[in-house]
């Protein structure tokens, strides 16, 4: 590893007080990699899995940018970001395994608009489509973190979960690490699209939750009329 100190490139007219939270996150990521090298990229991605609001679409290009400056190799960037993805996913898988279907049914019974049967349907769906959900879910913001929990609840075999998670994560990580590696100092191009992607995903989740609540309320009203 070289002794070159990394300095994150700023947008042309950007001052410290005007920088976005994504740029601040990028600053933190680069600082972490300055201190502990490519392992820092793995740590950042593991945290991104545990805290979905942290966008990997910004963290990953920083690993590529740092690799392009020679602080570590492109292979190390891809290796450690994928390791971080798998570690973070297994932490949430463990949470789902510990909760189990029985605990989730008990929780659902106490939450308004939820029923224990919802848990059963989710587990049944996962048992049918879990492999595809884990693999492709690694490429969908927010969902890539949440999908690990039902995998644990459904007790997907550890080797299968780990293999699918690693494969899906490697594809996703490679795209963004390479983008940062090739764009170099122009990484802000990625930041613009990452910001838009985050809003799209948040909007999609909000619409999904609203639709679920609408269907549930409508079902409850219909059942009361029948009574």
C-alpha positions as a Markdown table, in Angstrom:
| # | Residue | x | y | z |
|---|---|---|---|---|
| 1 | Unk | 0.0 | 0.0 | 0.0 |
| 2 | Unk | 1.4 | 3.4 | -0.9 |
| 3 | Unk | 1.7 | 6.3 | 1.6 |
| 4 | Unk | -0.3 | 8.7 | -0.6 |
| 5 | Unk | -2.9 | 10.5 | 1.4 |
| 6 | Unk | -6.3 | 10.4 | -0.3 |
| 7 | Unk | -8.3 | 13.6 | -0.8 |
| 8 | Unk | -11.8 | 13.3 | -2.1 |
| 9 | Unk | -12.4 | 15.4 | -5.2 |
| 10 | Unk | -15.0 | 18.1 | -4.7 |
| 11 | Unk | -17.6 | 19.5 | -7.1 |
| 12 | Unk | -16.2 | 22.6 | -8.7 |
| 13 | Unk | -18.2 | 25.2 | -6.7 |
| 14 | Unk | -18.9 | 23.1 | -3.6 |
| 15 | Unk | -18.0 | 24.4 | -0.2 |
| 16 | Unk | -17.9 | 22.3 | 3.0 |
| 17 | Unk | -21.2 | 23.8 | 4.2 |
| 18 | Unk | -22.9 | 23.1 | 0.9 |
| 19 | Unk | -21.9 | 19.5 | 0.4 |
| 20 | Unk | -24.6 | 16.8 | 0.3 |
| 21 | Unk | -24.9 | 14.0 | 2.8 |
| 22 | Unk | -23.8 | 11.6 | 0.1 |
| 23 | Unk | -20.6 | 13.6 | -0.3 |
| 24 | Unk | -20.1 | 13.5 | 3.5 |
| 25 | Unk | -20.6 | 9.7 | 3.4 |
| 26 | Unk | -18.1 | 9.5 | 0.6 |
| 27 | Unk | -15.6 | 11.5 | 2.7 |
| 28 | Unk | -16.1 | 9.1 | 5.6 |
| 29 | Unk | -15.6 | 6.1 | 3.4 |
| 30 | Unk | -12.4 | 7.3 | 1.9 |
| 31 | Unk | -11.1 | 8.2 | 5.4 |
| 32 | Unk | -11.9 | 4.7 | 6.6 |
| 33 | Unk | -10.0 | 3.2 | 3.7 |
| 34 | Unk | -7.1 | 5.6 | 4.4 |
| 35 | Unk | -6.8 | 4.1 | 7.9 |
| 36 | Unk | -7.3 | 0.4 | 7.3 |
| 37 | Unk | -7.0 | -0.1 | 3.6 |
| 38 | Unk | -9.4 | -2.3 | 1.5 |
| 39 | Unk | -10.8 | -3.8 | 4.7 |
| 40 | Unk | -12.3 | -0.4 | 5.3 |
| 41 | Unk | -14.4 | -0.8 | 2.2 |
| 42 | Unk | -15.6 | -4.1 | 3.5 |
| 43 | Unk | -16.5 | -2.6 | 6.9 |
| 44 | Unk | -18.5 | 0.2 | 5.1 |
| 45 | Unk | -20.4 | -2.2 | 3.0 |
| 46 | Unk | -21.2 | -4.5 | 6.0 |
| 47 | Unk | -22.6 | -1.4 | 7.8 |
| 48 | Unk | -24.6 | -0.6 | 4.6 |
| 49 | Unk | -26.3 | -4.0 | 4.9 |
| 50 | Unk | -27.2 | -3.4 | 8.5 |
| 51 | Unk | -28.3 | 0.2 | 7.9 |
| 52 | Unk | -30.0 | 0.2 | 4.5 |
| 53 | Unk | -30.2 | 4.1 | 4.3 |
| 54 | Unk | -26.4 | 4.0 | 3.7 |
| 55 | Unk | -26.2 | 3.7 | -0.1 |
| 56 | Unk | -23.7 | 1.2 | -1.5 |
| 57 | Unk | -24.1 | 3.1 | -4.7 |
| 58 | Unk | -21.8 | 5.8 | -3.2 |
| 59 | Unk | -19.6 | 3.5 | -0.9 |
| 60 | Unk | -18.6 | 1.1 | -3.7 |
| 61 | Unk | -17.4 | 3.7 | -6.2 |
| 62 | Unk | -15.2 | 5.1 | -3.5 |
| 63 | Unk | -13.5 | 1.8 | -3.2 |
| 64 | Unk | -12.9 | 1.8 | -7.0 |
| 65 | Unk | -11.6 | 5.4 | -6.9 |
| 66 | Unk | -9.2 | 4.5 | -4.1 |
| 67 | Unk | -8.0 | 1.5 | -6.1 |
| 68 | Unk | -7.5 | 3.7 | -9.1 |
| 69 | Unk | -5.1 | 5.8 | -7.1 |
| 70 | Unk | -3.0 | 2.8 | -6.2 |
| 71 | Unk | -3.7 | 2.5 | -2.5 |
| 72 | Unk | -4.8 | -1.1 | -3.1 |
| 73 | Unk | -5.6 | -3.2 | -6.1 |
| 74 | Unk | -8.9 | -3.5 | -7.9 |
| 75 | Unk | -9.0 | -7.2 | -6.9 |
| 76 | Unk | -8.7 | -6.3 | -3.2 |
| 77 | Unk | -11.5 | -3.7 | -3.6 |
| 78 | Unk | -13.8 | -6.4 | -5.1 |
| 79 | Unk | -12.8 | -9.0 | -2.6 |
| 80 | Unk | -13.3 | -7.0 | 0.5 |
| 81 | Unk | -16.6 | -5.3 | -0.6 |
| 82 | Unk | -18.0 | -8.7 | -1.4 |
| 83 | Unk | -16.8 | -10.1 | 2.0 |
| 84 | Unk | -18.5 | -7.1 | 3.7 |
| 85 | Unk | -21.7 | -7.8 | 1.8 |
| 86 | Unk | -21.8 | -11.4 | 2.9 |
| 87 | Unk | -20.9 | -10.6 | 6.5 |
| 88 | Unk | -23.6 | -8.0 | 6.8 |
| 89 | Unk | -26.2 | -10.3 | 5.2 |
| 90 | Unk | -25.3 | -13.2 | 7.6 |
| 91 | Unk | -25.8 | -10.8 | 10.5 |
| 92 | Unk | -29.4 | -10.1 | 9.4 |
| 93 | Unk | -29.9 | -13.8 | 8.5 |
| 94 | Unk | -29.0 | -14.6 | 12.1 |
| 95 | Unk | -31.5 | -12.2 | 13.3 |
| 96 | Unk | -34.2 | -13.8 | 11.2 |
| 97 | Unk | -33.1 | -17.3 | 12.4 |
| 98 | Unk | -33.3 | -16.1 | 16.0 |
| 99 | Unk | -36.7 | -14.5 | 15.6 |
| 100 | Unk | -38.2 | -17.5 | 13.9 |
| 101 | Unk | -41.7 | -17.9 | 12.5 |
| 102 | Unk | -43.2 | -18.5 | 15.9 |
| 103 | Unk | -42.0 | -15.2 | 17.4 |
| 104 | Unk | -43.0 | -13.3 | 14.2 |
| 105 | Unk | -46.5 | -14.8 | 14.4 |
| 106 | Unk | -46.8 | -13.6 | 18.0 |
| 107 | Unk | -45.6 | -10.1 | 17.0 |
| 108 | Unk | -48.0 | -10.0 | 14.0 |
| 109 | Unk | -50.9 | -10.9 | 16.3 |
| 110 | Unk | -50.3 | -7.8 | 18.4 |
| 111 | Unk | -49.6 | -5.4 | 15.5 |
| 112 | Unk | -52.7 | -3.6 | 14.0 |
| 113 | Unk | -53.5 | -4.7 | 10.4 |
| 114 | Unk | -51.2 | -7.7 | 10.7 |
| 115 | Unk | -52.2 | -11.4 | 11.2 |
| 116 | Unk | -50.1 | -14.5 | 12.0 |
| 117 | Unk | -51.3 | -15.8 | 8.6 |
| 118 | Unk | -49.3 | -13.0 | 6.9 |
| 119 | Unk | -46.1 | -14.5 | 8.4 |
| 120 | Unk | -47.1 | -18.0 | 7.1 |
| 121 | Unk | -47.8 | -16.7 | 3.6 |
| 122 | Unk | -44.4 | -14.9 | 3.6 |
| 123 | Unk | -42.5 | -18.0 | 4.7 |
| 124 | Unk | -44.4 | -20.1 | 2.1 |
| 125 | Unk | -43.6 | -17.6 | -0.6 |
| 126 | Unk | -39.9 | -17.6 | 0.4 |
| 127 | Unk | -39.7 | -21.3 | 0.4 |
| 128 | Unk | -40.9 | -21.3 | -3.3 |
| 129 | Unk | -38.9 | -18.3 | -4.6 |
| 130 | Unk | -36.2 | -17.8 | -1.9 |
| 131 | Unk | -33.2 | -18.6 | -4.1 |
| 132 | Unk | -34.2 | -16.1 | -6.8 |
| 133 | Unk | -35.1 | -13.5 | -4.2 |
| 134 | Unk | -31.8 | -13.7 | -2.4 |
| 135 | Unk | -29.7 | -13.6 | -5.6 |
| 136 | Unk | -31.6 | -10.8 | -7.4 |
| 137 | Unk | -32.4 | -9.1 | -4.2 |
| 138 | Unk | -28.7 | -8.3 | -3.7 |
| 139 | Unk | -29.0 | -5.9 | -6.6 |
| 140 | Unk | -32.0 | -3.9 | -5.3 |
| 141 | Unk | -31.4 | -1.1 | -2.8 |
| 142 | Unk | -32.9 | -1.6 | 0.7 |
| 143 | Unk | -34.4 | -5.0 | -0.4 |
| 144 | Unk | -30.9 | -6.5 | -0.5 |
| 145 | Unk | -30.7 | -6.0 | 3.3 |
| 146 | Unk | -34.2 | -7.0 | 4.2 |
| 147 | Unk | -34.3 | -10.2 | 2.2 |
| 148 | Unk | -31.8 | -11.7 | 4.6 |
| 149 | Unk | -34.3 | -11.7 | 7.4 |
| 150 | Unk | -36.9 | -14.0 | 5.8 |
| 151 | Unk | -34.1 | -16.2 | 4.6 |
| 152 | Unk | -33.2 | -16.7 | 8.3 |
| 153 | Unk | -36.9 | -17.2 | 9.3 |
| 154 | Unk | -37.3 | -19.8 | 6.5 |
| 155 | Unk | -34.0 | -21.5 | 7.6 |
| 156 | Unk | -32.5 | -21.5 | 4.2 |
| 157 | Unk | -29.4 | -23.7 | 4.3 |
| 158 | Unk | -26.4 | -21.6 | 5.3 |
| 159 | Unk | -24.2 | -22.7 | 2.3 |
| 160 | Unk | -27.0 | -21.9 | -0.2 |
| 161 | Unk | -27.7 | -18.5 | 1.4 |
| 162 | Unk | -24.0 | -17.6 | 1.5 |
| 163 | Unk | -23.4 | -18.8 | -2.1 |
| 164 | Unk | -26.3 | -16.8 | -3.5 |
| 165 | Unk | -25.5 | -13.8 | -1.5 |
| 166 | Unk | -21.9 | -13.8 | -2.6 |
| 167 | Unk | -22.8 | -14.3 | -6.3 |
| 168 | Unk | -25.4 | -11.5 | -6.3 |
| 169 | Unk | -23.2 | -9.2 | -4.3 |
| 170 | Unk | -20.2 | -9.7 | -6.5 |
| 171 | Unk | -22.2 | -8.7 | -9.6 |
| 172 | Unk | -23.6 | -5.6 | -8.0 |
| 173 | Unk | -20.3 | -4.6 | -6.3 |
| 174 | Unk | -18.3 | -5.1 | -9.6 |
| 175 | Unk | -20.6 | -2.7 | -11.5 |
| 176 | Unk | -20.1 | 0.2 | -9.0 |
| 177 | Unk | -16.5 | -0.5 | -8.0 |
| 178 | Unk | -15.5 | -0.6 | -11.7 |
| 179 | Unk | -17.5 | 2.6 | -12.3 |
| 180 | Unk | -15.5 | 4.4 | -9.6 |
| 181 | Unk | -12.3 | 2.9 | -10.9 |
| 182 | Unk | -12.9 | 4.1 | -14.4 |
| 183 | Unk | -14.4 | 7.4 | -13.6 |
| 184 | Unk | -11.8 | 8.3 | -11.0 |
| 185 | Unk | -12.0 | 12.0 | -10.2 |
| 186 | Unk | -15.4 | 12.3 | -12.0 |
| 187 | Unk | -17.1 | 10.0 | -9.4 |
| 188 | Unk | -19.7 | 12.8 | -8.8 |
| 189 | Unk | -21.5 | 11.5 | -11.9 |
| 190 | Unk | -22.3 | 8.4 | -10.0 |
| 191 | Unk | -23.5 | 10.5 | -7.0 |
| 192 | Unk | -26.1 | 12.2 | -9.1 |
| 193 | Unk | -27.6 | 9.0 | -10.3 |
| 194 | Unk | -27.3 | 7.3 | -6.8 |
| 195 | Unk | -29.3 | 10.2 | -5.3 |
| 196 | Unk | -32.1 | 9.7 | -7.8 |
| 197 | Unk | -32.1 | 5.9 | -7.3 |
| 198 | Unk | -32.5 | 6.3 | -3.6 |
| 199 | Unk | -35.6 | 8.5 | -4.0 |
| 200 | Unk | -37.1 | 6.0 | -6.5 |
| 201 | Unk | -36.6 | 3.1 | -4.1 |
| 202 | Unk | -38.0 | 5.0 | -1.1 |
| 203 | Unk | -41.0 | 6.0 | -3.2 |
| 204 | Unk | -41.5 | 2.4 | -4.3 |
| 205 | Unk | -41.3 | 1.2 | -0.7 |
| 206 | Unk | -43.8 | 3.8 | 0.4 |
| 207 | Unk | -46.2 | 2.9 | -2.4 |
| 208 | Unk | -45.9 | -0.8 | -1.4 |
| 209 | Unk | -46.6 | -0.1 | 2.2 |
| 210 | Unk | -49.6 | 2.1 | 1.3 |
| 211 | Unk | -51.0 | -0.5 | -0.9 |
| 212 | Unk | -50.7 | -3.2 | 1.8 |
| 213 | Unk | -52.4 | -1.0 | 4.3 |
| 214 | Unk | -55.2 | -0.2 | 1.8 |
| 215 | Unk | -55.8 | -3.9 | 1.1 |
| 216 | Unk | -55.7 | -4.8 | 4.8 |
| 217 | Unk | -58.1 | -2.0 | 5.8 |
| 218 | Unk | -60.5 | -3.0 | 3.0 |
| 219 | Unk | -60.4 | -6.6 | 4.0 |
| 220 | Unk | -61.2 | -5.7 | 7.6 |
| 221 | Unk | -64.1 | -3.5 | 6.6 |
| 222 | Unk | -65.5 | -6.2 | 4.4 |
| 223 | Unk | -65.3 | -8.8 | 7.2 |
| 224 | Unk | -67.1 | -6.5 | 9.6 |
| 225 | Unk | -70.0 | -6.0 | 7.1 |
| 226 | Unk | -70.4 | -9.7 | 6.8 |
| 227 | Unk | -70.7 | -10.0 | 10.6 |
